[in-house]
Amino acid sequence: MIRYELIAPCHFGLEAVLKREITDLGYDVTRVEDGRITFAGDGEAVCRANIFLRSAERILIKVGSFRAESFEELFQGIKGLPWEEYIPADGKFWVTKAASVKSRLFSPSDIQSVVKKAMVERLKEVYHIEWFAESGESFPLRIFLMKDEVTAAIDTTGESLHKRGYRKLTAMAPIAENLAAALLMLTPWKGDRILVDPFCGSGTFPIEAAMMAAHMAPGMNRSFTAQNWPHLIPLKEWYEVFDEARDEIVEDAYTDIQGYDIDDAMVSIARENARLAGVEHLIHFQRRDVRDLSHSKKYGFIISNPPYGERIEEKKNLPELYRAIGERFRDLDSWSMYLITAFEQAESAIGLKAAKNRKIYNGMLKTYFYQFPGPKPPKRNLQE
């Protein structure tokens, strides 16, 4: 059985969440870096990581790494890697992304061009052909340079893992599904606890929470590039892992998950996305202003991505909006609140100091995950 060195990129600041997920799946983490986790696994691990990991962006097979301070060193380093172990003679291959940090080589387009040429030279010698039709399956590549250390990898995923397959309709500034799932995992919320998102938009937080409560694997309703690589991962392994995912679903899961939005259209979109995800029966969506937020029960959670002024005309309304959030939260009995926002005056407007404030990069946007944990509910008497 072939063992691979697998790389799972994630949002900056959420490495610990992904590391725990990978460990819980039963795989050994070998390296933790900013924005990515490296772990060891076989072909089945590629399948299981793609289908089960909630916070990863994609799963890459590492082909090799080396130092390069010049394009000649980059060319020779890439040419020296065993690409024929992965890519057949008719394979279609290209560099989908080249990223460079603190390295002498920094032009993505030049890096992509040199890597492609070096791979062609290598495979020409191996396959004894002068021209590649590239009429076969796709093998997208990713190249990372960090302090002149080059890492070359093949992308097994295709479309980013945040695309679960359920969100056909979106809000203006939706939160990515894998980011929402990671933030949920940073909280003490469990499927049997109340969860309210008063700014649900297209429904991502409630839907991801419902999928977690029902043990629904995030990738069970989509396809992956590596499904077309039977010479590396037999289709039987994919079928078995998809079956494993289906077997884990808790059909009779009970939840109290609610999503509110002030926009009727958004509520309709959220409902449709929940239906496509197969969790519409686990979530109550409703048109409601945050100023009307209330709940009679104790120990619930507000977990949300409130507006933070993407448009200039919205910014002037933010202090009042966040004051309303604070007022409604203080009226809830023994609740917890977790908010991700780029609004830097959030705490002063809410009127509370967060117990924790985690900096998270949502793409290039610096955001803050404000955490206001409430008291834990009393332990249930097992004899009751």
Order of alpha helices (4+ residues) and beta strands (2+ residues): beta-alpha-beta-beta-alpha-beta-alpha-beta-alpha-beta-beta-alpha-beta-alpha-alpha-beta-alpha-beta-beta-alpha-alpha-beta-alpha-beta-beta
